[in-house]
Amino acid sequence: MKPIPSAFIALAILAGGVPSAPAQIAQGSHAIASLGDAKAIAASLRAGGNVILVRHGATFSDRADTEPFNLADVSKQRNLNDKGKELARAFGAAIRSAGVPVGEVYTSQFNRAYETAVLAGFQYIETTADLSEGGLVVTPNENTRRAKALRDMLATPPKAGDNNILITHKPNIVDALGNDWFDVREGEASIFKPEGGKYRLVARVQMEDWPLMAAAAAH
């Protein structure tokens, strides 16, 4: 089997069931090193039944959310930079090129998450507080509620033949899944398979690697 480009090595498949408690997430990952591995992930996505959890695309690192209670004013938020916008478009194009069926799409109420979905070309996008970054502006109880809501969304199977997409923030991902996701990068996707009220991690994919996934699917 011909090795795929080194940029694709950022992908990792994790085996084993993943219960809905962060402390119980199983490890045992290995890097994608062959076209066959990439094709297997693409085949799973084409078959549907997955939930794709995405951290929003790349942003301006020198900016902050200065008015987090006024989400309508996107000028006061940390928004996507040019790279983030470019990769979001490429992400959506690769999803379509690989023949991945997309069902429900939910995003944070912050513009950087919603814009990632819009630029990817997804339709019927629904924003929700369940995926919005709370941090210090909401109560600890609310942050805990949002973490549980995210885990519940990961454990909920999509409609037959579809894949659901969730676009959120690093704090939400870490709160829901634990410190194994502390290194989650902007644009990174974690692909989960809901099973029996729980969820199993299939792969972690960097946003810049989705076109390679589409290319693997074409072979």
N, C-alpha and C positions, 0 to 999 in steps of 0.2 A: 504494500500500500504506500503510495507516494505521500511523504510528509507534507503538511500544509504550511503556509508561511509562518514565520516566528511570531508575528503580531497576534496570531490566533492562539498562542500558548496561554494567553491570559484567561481562556476559558477553563472552567473546572467542573467536573461532574462529581456529585456527592451521592453516595449510595446509602440505602437504608431509609426507614421511615423517619419522619420528622414530626414528633408530637407538637402540640400547640403551646408548649412551655419553653421559653428560650433556653433554660438551663439544660434541657434534654435534647438539644439539637445534636445529631450525630455528625462526626467528621469522617475522615477517610477519603479525602479528595485525591484526584490525580489529574494532571494537565491533559488537555486535548493535544494529541501529537500526531493525529492522522486524519486524512480526509474521511475515513470511515466513521470516526467519532463525530465529526461535524455533521455528516449525513444522517447519523442516528438521531441527533438532536433535532435537525430539520424535519426528519420524518415524524418524530413525536409531535412537533408543533403543527405540522400539516394535518395530522390526525385529530387535533383538537384535544380538549380536556385539560388544558393547562392554565395556570394563572401566572402572568408575567409581571413581576414586581420591578418597577424601574425607579431609580433615583433620577430626578430631573436632570436635564443636560447641563453642560458647562456654563458657569456664570462669571460675572465680574467679581473677583475675589476681594476687591477694595471697596465694595459697597455692602450696605446692610439694609435690613427692613426697618426703616425709621418710624413707620406708622403702622404697626401690625394690626391695629384695631380698625384700620381703614383700608380694607383690601381692594376697594374700588380704585384707589389712586396707585396705579402700578408704577408711577414714576418714583414712588417712595419705597420701592422694593428692590431686592437684589435680583436682577433679571438675567436672561440668557445673554452670553456674549456671542460674537460672530461664529466661533467654533461650535458653541452649543446649538445655535440655530442650524448650522450646516450639517452637523451630525444628526440632529433630530430629523431633518429631511431625509438624510441617507438611511436612517433607521427605518422610517416608514416605507421608503422605496424598497429596501431589502426585504421587509416583511411581505410586501406585495409580490416581489419578484420570486421569493421562495414559496409562494402559494400558501402562506400561513393565514388561516381564517381568523378574523378578529370579531369578537362579540362585544361584550360590554366594556366600556372604557371609563374609568373613574380617575380623577386627579384631585390633588390638593386645590384649595381655593387660591393659593398664591400663583401669580402669573407665570413664574418660571416652570412650574409643573404643567399648568394648563397650556402654555405656549408650546411646550415639548410635544404634547398630544396634537395640537392644532397643526404644527409644522410637519409632524409625521403623517398628516393627512387622515387621521382617524375621524370617524363620524360619531354623532350622538354621544358627545363627551359630557359627563356629569361631574361637576365639582362637589366635593363633600368635606365637611369638617373632620370626618374620620381619618382623612389622609393629610390634613393640614398640619403644618408645624406649629406646635404649641409653645414649647420651650418655657420661658419664665413668664409668659403673658397669660397662661391659663393655670388652673390649679393642678397640683400633683394628681388629684383624683381624675381630672379630665385627661391628663397625659396618659394615665393608666387605662382609662376607658378607650382612648384612641388606639393604644397598643393592642388591646384585646379586639377591638373592631377590625384592625388590620389582620390579625391572626384569623379571625372569623372569615374574612374575605378570602384569605389564602386557602381556607379549608372548604370553601363553597365551590362545587363543580360548576363550570360554565354550561350553557346550553349545549346539547349534543353537537359535536363537530366544531365548536368554537373555542377560542382562547380569550380569556378576559385579560385586560391590561390595567394595572394600577400604577399611577405615577405619584410619587411622594418625596419625602426628604430623609436625609441621613438619620436625624434624631428619631423619627418615627420607625425607621427600619431597625435601628439598634434597640430601641425600646421594645419592639415586638419580637425580634429574633435573637437578641443577645450580642455579646461582644465579638463573636465570630464575624459579624458584619461591620465592625468598627472601621475597617479599611475600605468600605464600600465607596467607590468613586462616582463622581458625577456622571450620569448616563449609564451606569452599570445596571444590568438586568439580572434578577434571580428568577429562574423558571421553576415553578412548583407544580406538582401533580396532586390535586386534592384526592384523598382516598379515605373513605370511612370516617369522615368527620375530622380528619387530620390532614397533613400535607407532607409531601416528600420532595426534597430539592433535587431537581434534575440537572441543572447547570447554572453557572454564573457567567454572563457574557458582557464584555465591554461594548459600549455603543459603537466604537469605531470598527468592531469586528463583525457587525451584522452583515455588511456586504460580502464578507468572506463566507459567512454562513449561507447566504443566498447562492454564492458561486458553488459551494459544496453541494447544495441541493440540486444544482443543474447538472452535476456529473453522474 
